Each structure stands twice: as structure tokens, then as C-alpha cells.
Amino acid sequence: MDSLQADVETERLTLRPLAEDDAETWLRLMADPAAKRLLHTPEPVTDRERALAGLRAWIAHFADGVGMYSVRVRDTGETAGFVGFVPRELDWGRDVELGWLLLPAFWGRGYATEAARALLPLGPARVVSMIRVENDASENVARKLGMQIERTVDYYGFETHVWTTRPA
């Protein structure tokens, strides 16, 4: 996972390691009830300092060899959201999650799938995606990535499918 801190180009997107200059898009996403409603922490975060502390924590993950990327649409230069890797301590041990979060204006265009597909080779052989069972759109992304449901768990109080690239 040494190449994690480099930009990644796809047909339509530029993926750039998450940075402080992503703050405005990050703040919009954290405060957007529609964007957050199917996450495991669905409450919007409108406190600017709290949201920025979260952004800084995500940026710090690159020091652990995993990280989140901003997803920029090359044609417009707009930041659609964020996709990347997150270390997780789960009931069965340590895993790396591949996750995605886009602003609603960018949903349904295949950007999450395109970005996640480009990052998958940069991660470990096994990654998981923790997806609430009612999140059909994210489950479709996982399916398109070739992931399979390994198990169903209670995660942060929500029934959650654990999608994986390689069973434990």
C-alpha cells in the first residue's frame, strides 16, 4: 500500500489524498442529512470545529498506511465526495474498510464504483465494506466491485452486511 499517497486518475475522476483544502466539501457532507442518513453515524454534524476535527483525524490515517481520497470530477473540477480505506477494529479482529461517501448531487453516476475500483488494487488483499442492510445503493457498489456478503452483524446499532473481497 505504498502508493496510497499519490493521485489516482480514472476515466472521469481524479482521486487525491484527503487534505485540509477539502474542508468545504467535507463540511457540506457532514451537515447533509440525506448524505449521512444511511451511515452508521447518521446524525448531521453542523458544528464546524467538530467536523474539522473529524477531517483531520481522517487525514491522519495516511500515517497508518490507509487513507481517504477526495473524488474530483475531471470535467468540472467539482469534488463529488470521498472514497478510501479506513482501519477498523471489529469483533473478529482488525480489518481495513473500503468506504465511499458522495454528495447527493453526484449519486447515480457511477462515481463511487469508479473511484473504489481504482483504489482497490492499492489496498490489502482483503478489505471489507460495512454497509447497512437498507443501503441498496452502496450494496450495488460493493456487488459491482466483486465483493460478497461474508456475514451480517450489529454495527453501531444497525443491521449491517459485511461485504468483503476475500472471506476471512
Secondary structure per residue as TSV (DSSP state, phi and psi in degrees):
chain	resnum	aa	ss	phi	psi
A	1	M	-	360.0	25.5
A	2	D	G	-65.6	-29.0
A	3	S	G	-85.4	12.2
A	4	L	G	-63.0	-25.7
A	5	Q	G	-93.3	12.2
A	6	A	S	-99.6	154.4
A	7	D	-	-65.3	149.5
A	8	V	E	-125.2	130.3
A	9	E	E	-106.4	139.7
A	10	T	-	-123.2	-175.7
A	11	E	S	-56.3	-41.2
A	12	R	S	-118.7	-7.2
A	13	L	E	-128.8	154.9
A	14	T	E	-117.3	124.8
A	15	L	E	-104.4	123.0
A	16	R	E	-125.4	135.9
A	17	P	E	-50.1	135.5
A	18	L	-	-52.5	136.4
A	19	A	-	-146.0	168.5
A	20	E	G	-56.2	-31.4
A	21	D	G	-74.3	1.3
A	22	D	G	-88.9	6.1
A	23	A	H	-56.9	-44.6
A	24	E	H	-63.8	-44.0
A	25	T	H	-66.2	-41.5
A	26	W	H	-58.3	-46.7
A	27	L	H	-63.0	-40.4
A	28	R	H	-61.7	-44.7
A	29	L	H	-64.9	-44.9
A	30	M	H	-64.6	-29.1
A	31	A	H	-91.2	-6.1
A	32	D	-	-88.8	110.2
A	33	P	H	-60.5	-35.4
A	34	A	H	-67.9	-42.2
A	35	A	H	-66.2	-33.6
A	36	K	H	-96.5	-9.8
A	37	R	T	-60.7	-26.8
A	38	L	T	-107.4	13.2
A	39	L	S	-81.8	171.0
A	40	H	S	-79.6	-12.1
A	41	T	S	-125.0	76.6
A	42	P	-	-77.7	-11.6
A	43	E	S	-70.9	128.6
A	44	P	-	-59.7	144.9
A	45	V	-	-110.7	107.2
A	46	T	-	-102.1	-11.7
A	47	D	-	-74.4	113.6
A	48	R	H	-57.1	-46.1
A	49	E	H	-66.8	-38.2
A	50	R	H	-65.0	-43.4
A	51	A	H	-65.1	-40.8
A	52	L	H	-67.1	-34.6
A	53	A	H	-63.0	-38.6
A	54	G	H	-63.2	-43.4
A	55	L	H	-58.9	-46.5
A	56	R	H	-63.6	-36.1
A	57	A	H	-65.0	-41.1
A	58	W	H	-65.0	-40.5
A	59	I	H	-60.6	-39.7
A	60	A	H	-64.0	-21.1
A	61	H	G	-61.4	-24.3
A	62	F	G	-60.0	-28.4
A	63	A	G	-66.2	-23.1
A	64	D	G	-88.4	2.1
A	65	G	T	86.5	7.8
A	66	V	-	-130.4	162.7
A	67	G	-	-176.7	167.4
A	68	M	E	-105.4	146.7
A	69	Y	E	-118.3	145.1
A	70	S	E	-80.9	143.5
A	71	V	E	-107.9	109.3
A	72	R	E	-108.9	132.4
A	73	V	E	-79.6	119.4
A	74	R	T	-64.7	-37.9
A	75	D	T	-63.8	-32.8
A	76	T	T	-114.2	-19.0
A	77	G	-	79.7	0.7
A	78	E	-	-74.8	146.1
A	79	T	E	-90.6	118.4
A	80	A	E	-84.0	-26.1
A	81	G	E	158.3	-147.0
A	82	F	E	-141.4	141.6
A	83	V	E	-141.7	140.4
A	84	G	E	167.3	-164.4
A	85	F	E	-105.3	141.2
A	86	V	E	-134.8	127.8
A	87	P	E	-71.0	139.3
A	88	R	E	-133.7	135.8
A	89	E	E	-100.3	111.0
A	90	L	E	-113.8	171.1
A	91	D	T	-54.0	-30.8
A	92	W	T	-97.0	1.2
A	93	G	E	128.7	-165.8
A	94	R	E	-83.9	136.5
A	95	D	E	-141.3	167.5
A	96	V	E	-114.4	126.6
A	97	E	E	-96.6	137.7
A	98	L	E	-100.8	118.9
A	99	G	E	-130.2	164.6
A	100	W	E	-146.4	145.9
A	101	L	E	-151.1	114.0
A	102	L	E	-118.6	152.2
A	103	L	-	-64.2	141.9
A	104	P	G	-53.2	-31.4
A	105	A	G	-62.2	-17.6
A	106	F	G	-107.4	3.7
A	107	W	T	-68.4	152.7
A	108	G	T	78.2	10.9
A	109	R	S	-107.9	-1.3
A	110	G	S	83.0	8.9
A	111	Y	H	-66.9	-41.2
A	112	A	H	-61.5	-44.6
A	113	T	H	-64.2	-45.8
A	114	E	H	-61.0	-44.5
A	115	A	H	-68.6	-47.0
A	116	A	H	-63.4	-40.2
A	117	R	H	-61.1	-38.6
A	118	A	H	-69.6	-32.0
A	119	L	H	-85.1	-26.8
A	120	L	G	-48.1	-46.3
A	121	P	G	-64.3	-16.8
A	122	L	G	-86.3	-13.1
A	123	G	S	-93.0	-176.1
A	124	P	-	-69.6	168.1
A	125	A	S	-61.2	-34.4
A	126	R	-	-112.1	122.7
A	127	V	-	-128.8	155.9
A	128	V	E	-119.9	159.0
A	129	S	E	-129.9	120.9
A	130	M	E	-91.8	105.8
A	131	I	E	-124.7	123.8
A	132	R	E	-57.3	140.3
A	133	V	T	-60.5	-25.6
A	134	E	T	-88.2	1.7
A	135	N	-	-91.7	76.5
A	136	D	H	-58.9	-39.8
A	137	A	H	-62.9	-45.2
A	138	S	H	-69.4	-35.7
A	139	E	H	-63.9	-35.0
A	140	N	H	-65.4	-37.7
A	141	V	H	-61.9	-49.1
A	142	A	H	-58.2	-43.6
A	143	R	H	-60.1	-45.1
A	144	K	H	-64.6	-24.9
A	145	L	T	-82.7	-2.8
A	146	G	T	84.2	13.3
A	147	M	-	-79.5	160.0
A	148	Q	E	-131.6	153.9
A	149	I	E	-74.1	123.4
A	150	E	E	-91.8	-38.4
A	151	R	E	-166.4	168.8
A	152	T	E	-117.1	131.1
A	153	V	E	-134.0	165.9
A	154	D	E	-92.0	117.8
A	155	Y	E	-128.7	115.7
A	156	Y	T	54.7	31.7
A	157	G	T	84.6	9.1
A	158	F	E	-121.3	138.5
A	159	E	E	-65.4	125.5
A	160	T	E	-135.7	133.7
A	161	H	E	-87.0	134.9
A	162	V	E	-97.7	105.2
A	163	W	E	-90.0	143.3
A	164	T	E	-145.1	155.3
A	165	T	S	-83.3	-22.0
A	166	R	S	-154.4	118.5
A	167	P	-	-57.9	150.5
A	168	A	-	-65.9	360.0
